[in-house]
Amino acid sequence: MFGSSAWENDEHTSGDSAEADTETIKDVSLIKKRPKPVLKFIFAFGIGSFFFLFPIQWNGQTTIPLDVVVSIILESFPTLIEYFTFGLILTGGVLTTVSMANYHGILSVDEGTANRFELNYWRTSNIFWVFRIIGIFLALPILIGSGPEWLLSEKTSGVVWGGLLLTIALVIPIGAVFVNLLAELGGLQFVGTLSQPVMRPVFNLPGRAALDSAASWLGSFSIGYYLTRNVFDRGGYNKREVFVICTCFATANLGTIGAIAAVLEILHVFPIVVLLYLLSVIFTAIILVRVPPLSTVPDEFVAEPDPEPEFNGPVVDYFRFAFNEAVRTAEEGASIPRSAIEGLIDGLKLTGMMVGTILTIGMTAVIINEYTSVFEVLATPLVPVLSAFGIPDPQMAATSLILGGAEMFIGATFAVGTDLITRVYVVIVVSAQAIFFAASAPMMVDMFDDIPIRFRDLFVLFVMRTALLIPITAALVHAAVFVGLL
C-alpha cells in the first residue's frame, strides 16, 4: 500500500520508458467518494493529529493528550509499569537470541514457528544481540533493588531506568496506536501527496519520495527504509535517490520525539518542537543533496526504470488528488479498531527490540559520564560553538549531541534538567541527525548493500548533518523565542 499511488497504476504510468509523462488532474481517475471511507479518513486523521499536536490544559499546564495519558498511567501503576518494562526487555532478549541462534545454525527452528514469532524481525548484528542480553542482566537487579551502588544510584539507573525506560515503554506503544491511524488510513498519502510539488525542484527527488518521508515521520525510519527498498526494487528510485531519502528524510518519527519530549518534560511545547524539527530537517536536506557525497552517488537503477509522471495543476487540484489518495487508502485499509490494535502490536514489538539496547548503552553512557570525563573531552570542541550560538548550558548540550550519534534516546535525554531552550534545541538536533550507529546505520548498511551504503560514508554524513543542524536549529529556536512561541 505504502509504495504506490494512483499514477503508478497502468492507466497512469508506463514502465517502458524512462521519460516521465506530464498529466493534469483531468488525466487522473478519481475514485467515487463514498461516505464511509471519507469519514474513516477524516476521523483517523483527526484523532491521530489531535493526540500528537493539539494543545490542551492539564494540571495548570499546556500539553498534548499523549502526555496526559502517559502521566496518568505512570502515576497510577508505577510498579506494574516497571514489571511491564522488564517483560519487554526479557522478551526482546529471548526472541533475539532464538532468532540469532537459528540464523547462525546453533538452533534449528521450523519455518512455521519462525513465522509465528517473526524471528526475522528480531535478527540483528552480533553486537546488538549482546546488548539486548546484557540489558536483561542489568534490568533484573534494578527491578528488585539489589545490586552495586554504581548500578542502583539515582545518577545511573535513576536516570536511565526511572527517567527514560519507563516512559519509553509506555509512550512508543501508546503513540504507535495513533501513528498507525495516520499511516494506514490515509494520513500518510494525504501529507505525502501534498508535498509532491516541492520534492523535485527543492530536493531533486521524485514526488513519490514524499510518501517515504512521511512514512518515516509518522511511522518509523524502518518503515521508511522498507518503502524505499520496495520502490527501489521496482525501478522507482535510482541509487542516489535512495541514499538521499535514507540519510536526509528517514529521521526520527513523531512518536519517538514525543517519547523524548515526555522524558525532558517539554510536551507542553511539542507542536512547536515538531514544527522546528521539520524545518531543520528540510533546510539541512536542501544543502546536503547538492554536495558530496550525496551529489556524487550515481543515478543507477537496479531494475527497469519506472519514472513518475509529472502532475501539473493549481493548489486546489493537488488538494483534490491528495484527498482522493487518502480516501482510496482508507477504503482499502482495515477498520479503525483493527488499525489501532495493529499499531499497538507494532509499537510493543519496536519497544521490545529497543529497550534492552537502550538500557545497555544508556547505563554505559551515564556510568562513563558519572565516573570519567570522556564525553566532556569529546564534546569540548563543540562547547564554544554552541556558546557562540547562544545555547544555554553548552557543555551539556555538546555532550548530548556527541552521544546522539550512538543512540538518539540517550543523546537527547542526557539533557534532562537543563534550560528549556537547551532541551528543545537538543531534542531537535539529535532527532534530526538521522544516522544513529546503534540502530539506523547498521540497518541501512544491511538493507541497501547493493548501492552500497557504507559506514564510512554514514560517518561523514553524520558529521556534516550535525555541523549544519547546529546553526540552523539555533537560528530556528531563537526565532521561536523572539516571536513568543517558546
N, C-alpha and C positions, 0 to 999 in steps of 0.2 A: 504493500500500500504506500509506504513512505517514498519509495523511489520512483513513483510515476505521477503523471499529471495528465490532464486532458489532451495536451498536444503531443504526448508520447504514444497515443493510440494510432492505429493505422491510418485513420482518416486525417490525421494532423501531421504525421511525421513520416519522412521517407528515410529508410536506413540504407538506400542505395547510393546516396550522395552525401559528401561531406559539406556541401553548401547548404546553409540554413535558408528556409523559405520565410517570407515575411507575410504575416497574417494580421487581420484585424478582428475585432470582436464578432463581426458578421460571419467570419470563416469558422468560428468555434461553435460546436454544437453544445448549447447549454441544456442541462437537464431540466425536466419539469419539476418545479419545486412543490413537493407535497408537504403538507403541514407538519407531519410527524418528524421527518429528518431536519426540517428547518428549526423546529422547536428544540430538537435534540442538540443541534449545534449551538444554538443561542444559549440554552441552559448550561451545557458543558463549558462553553467559552466563558460565560458569565460567572459561574461558580468557581471555575479554575482561576480566573483573573482576580475575583474578589478575595479568594483565600490568600493569594500572594501579594496583591498590590493595593487592596482597598484599605485605607487607614480608618481605624476605629478607636474609640476611647475605652481604656481598660485600666482600672485601678489608678485613675488620675493621669494616665499617660496615653499618648497616641501610639498605637502599634498596629499590627496586622493580625487577622484571625489565626494564622499559623502560630504565632507567639502565644496567643491566648490558650489555644488547645494544648500545646506542649507544656505550658506553665501549669495548667490545671492538673494534667496527668502527673507531672513530676512532683508537684506538691501533695497530691492525693495518695500516690502509690510509690514512695521513694524506694522502699525495699524491693518491691515487686519489679521495678524498673532495673534495679541492679542485677537481679537474677535473670531477667529478660536479656539484658546486655551480655551477661556471661553465657547464656544459652546461644546467642548469636555467634559469639567468638568460638565456642566449642563446636557448634555445627559447622561453621566455616572451616575450622581447622581439620575436623574429621573428614568432611567431604573433599577438601583439597587433598588430604593425604590419600584417600581412596582413589581419587582421580589421578594423582601423580604416580601412585604405585601401579595403577593399571596402565598408564602411559609408558612407564619405564619397564613394564613387563614383570614387575615384582609380584603383582597380584593380577589374577585373571577375573574380569568381570564380564558377564554375558551382556549382549547388546541390549536386551530388554531392561535389565537393571540399570545399565549406564544411561539409557534414555529416560528411565523413570526418575532418576536422581539428577539428570542433566549434568553428568560428570564433565563433559566438555566445557561447561560454563566455569567450573571450579579449577580447571587446569591453569597453571601459571608457570613462572620461571622457578627454578630451584631455590633461589634466594628468597622469593616471596612465600614460597612454601614453608621455608624455615621461619620466616617472620610470623606467619599465621600460627605455627605450632608454639613458638615462643610466647605469643600472645596468650595462649591458654594457660601456660605456666606462670605468667605474670598476673593474669586476671584472678586466678583461684585464691592466692594469699590475700590479694586486695579485697576480694569479696568477703572472705571470712575474717579479715582484720588481723591476720597473724603473719608476721614476716619481719625482715630487717627494716631499720629506720629509713634507709635510703629509698626503700620501695614504698613504704606507707606514709612518708612525710607529706604534709599539706602542699609542699612546694614541688613534689614529684607526682605521685598518684593523685593527690588532691587536685592538681591542675588537669592531668590527662584523663583520669577516670571520672572524678567528680565534676570537673568543669567542662569536659569535652565529650567523652564517650557516651555518657548517659543521655546527653542532649542529642547527639548524632543518632543514637539508637532509636530515638523517637521521631526526630524531625524528618529523616530521609523516608522511612516507610509511610508516615502520615502525609508528607509532602508528595510522595510518589502517587498517591491516590488522585490528587488533584492535577498533578502534572500529566498523568495519563489521560485524564479527561480532555486536557488541552491538546495532547499529542495525537490521540487516537480518534477523536470525534470532530475533527475539522479545524481546530485552532492552529495546528501546525501548517496546514495548507493555506489557511487564510492569511496568516502572518507571512509565510514564505512567499506566496504569490504576490502579495502587495509589495514585497521587497524586490521583485524581479527587475523592474525598470532601472534600478541603480547598480545591479551586480556587474554587468558587462562594462559600462563606462567607468565605474569607480574602482572595481576590483579586478577587472579583466577575467571575469568568471561567467559561465552561462547562468541564466536566470534560475535554473533548477537548483543551483548551489544554495540558494536562499533556503530551500527546504532542509538541506543537510544542516545548515547553520541553526535554523530554528529547532531542528531535532536535538541538537546538542544543548541548546539553551533551555528547551522545555523538557527534554528527557535526560540525556547524559552524553558525555563525549563518546562513550562506547556505542550508543545508538547512532550518533553522527558518523562514526567510523564505519559502522555496518552499512548505513545507507550509501555512504561514499563508495565503499567497496562494491556494493551491488550495482551502482550506476557505472562505475569504472569498468567492471566486468562486461557490461552491456555496450561499451563504447560511448557512454555519455560524457565521460571525462578523460582528458589526457593526463599524463604523469604530473605535469606542472600544476594542473588544476587540483589534483588530489593532494599534492604536497601543500599547496596554499590552503585548501579547505581544512586539512587536519591540523596545521600548525598556526593558523590565524583565526579560525572560527570555531573549532571544536574545543571551546573553553568551558569553564565551569557552568553548570546548569543552575536554574533559579532555586531548585530545592537545596542544592549544596550550599549556595551562597546564603540561603535562608538559614541553614543549619549553623554556618559560621557566624552570621549576624546574631543568631539567638545566643550563641556562646559569648559573643562580645557585647551583648545587651544593646544592640543598635537596631533592633527590629522596628522601633518607632520611626526610624527614618529609612526603612527598607525601600520604599518606592524611589526615593532619591538615589539610594545606593545602586539600584538596578539601572536607573537612567544613566548615571555617571559611568557605571561599569560598561554598558553597551556602547556608549560614546568612546570610552577608552579603547575598547576592542576595535571599533570601526576605524578610528584615527590611526591606530597602530598598524592595522592591516593595510590601509591606504598607502602607507610608506613602505612596509615590508614587501609587498607584492611587486614593487618596482625596483628592488635592489637585490644583488646576490645574497644568499644562494638561491632564493626562490625564483628570481627572474631568469636564472640560467638553467633551470630544470627543463629538459627537452619536452616539446609538445608531442610526445609519442603516445600512441594508443596500444592497448593490449588486446583489443577486439575491433571489429569493423566499426569505424566512427558512426555514431548516431547523433548528428547535430540537432540542436534545439532550434525550432523555427522561431524567428523573431516576431514578436507580437507588438503591433503598433496601435495606439489609441489613447484617448484622454484618460484622466484620472478616474472618471466615472466608469469607463469601460474596464479598467483594471480592477476596480472595486467589484463590479458585477462578476468578473471572471473569478476573483478571489472568493467571493461569496458562493459562486457556483461550485468551485472545487471543495470548499468547506462542507457544503450541504451534501455533495456527492460522497465525500468521505464519511460523513455522519450516517448517511443512508446505508453505506456498505459496512460500517463498523458495528461493533457489539452494542448492547444496551448500556445505558449509563451505569447501572449497578454492576454489570459484568466488567466494564472498563475500570471501574473503581477497584473491584476485587483484584483484577489483573495488575493494576498499578500497585496495590498493597503487596502482592506476592513479589513483584519485581523489586519493589523497594526493600523488602525483607532480604531477598537474595543479594542485592547490591550491598546492603549494610553488613550482612554476614560475611561477604567477601572482603570488606574493607576494614572492619573494626579490629581484627587481630593484628593486621599490619599497622594500623594507626596507633594501636596501643604499644606495639614494639618500637616503632620508630619514634613515637611521641615520648615514651619513657626514656629512650636513649638520648633524645634531644634535650629533654629537661634535666636529666642527670648530668649530661656533659655541661650544660649551661650552668647548673647549680654548683658543680664542683670543679669546673675548669673555666678558662676564659677563651676557649677555642672559637666559639661563634662570635664573640666580641672582636677577636682579632680578625676573623674573616670579614666581618661587617665593617671594620674600621674605615676602609676607603670610601664606603657609601655614606658615612655619618656626615662629613662636611657637605656632601652633595645634597642630602636631604635637608640639612640645616639651611643651606642656601635657598632651597625652595620653600622654606617656611613651614616645614613639617614639625610639629611638637614632638618631643621625645625622640629625636632622630636615631639614637643608639638602639632603642627598642625596635623602631620601625626598620632600621637597616638589618638587624638580626632576623626579623620576621621575613624580610624579602629573601635573604640567603636561605633560610630554612624552607621557604616556599618552593624552591627548586627541587627539594627532595620529596616533600609531601605538603599539599596545599592546606589541609586542615591544620597541621602542626604549625606551618608558617604563619597563617592568618591568626590563629587563636593564641599564638605566642604574645600577641599584643593586648591580651586581657589586662584590664586595669589602667590602660593608658588614656590619654586625652581623646575625646570624641573624634576630633579631626584625624588623629593618628589612626584610630580604629577604622574609620571609614576609608581612609587612604590605603591602609594595609589590606583590607578586605578586597578592595577594587584591584589593586596591583597584583596581588597574589592570585586572585581568581582569574585574572586576565592573562597570566603568564602562559597558560595553556600547556606547557611542557613540564610535566612532573615526573621525575625519574623513578618514583615509586609506583606509578600507575600508567599514565598515558604514554610515556615514552616507550617502555617495553612493548606495550600493546601496538603502537604504531609500527615499530620495527618488525614485529612478528606478522602483523596483518598485511603490511604493504612491502614485503620483502622483494617483490618484483619491480619496484620503482628504481632503486631501493631507497628506503628511508633509513639512514644510519645514525647511530648515537652521536657521532662527531658532528654531523650536521645539526642534530637536535640541540646539542650543547651550544653551538654557535648561535642558533636561533633563539635559544633561551636567553643568552646574554644580550642579544640585540633587542628582543622584546622587552626585557627588563629595563634596558637603557632608554628605550623610547617611552615606556609606561611611566617611568619616574617623573619626567617633566610634564607629560600630557595629563596624567592623573592629578598632579599637583595643581596645574592650572584649572582643571575642572572643579576640583574640590574647593579651591579658593574662590572661584566664580560662584559656586553654590553658596558659600558662606556670605559672599558680598551681597547676593540678592535675597538673603534671608531664608534659604532652603535648609541650611544646616545651623 
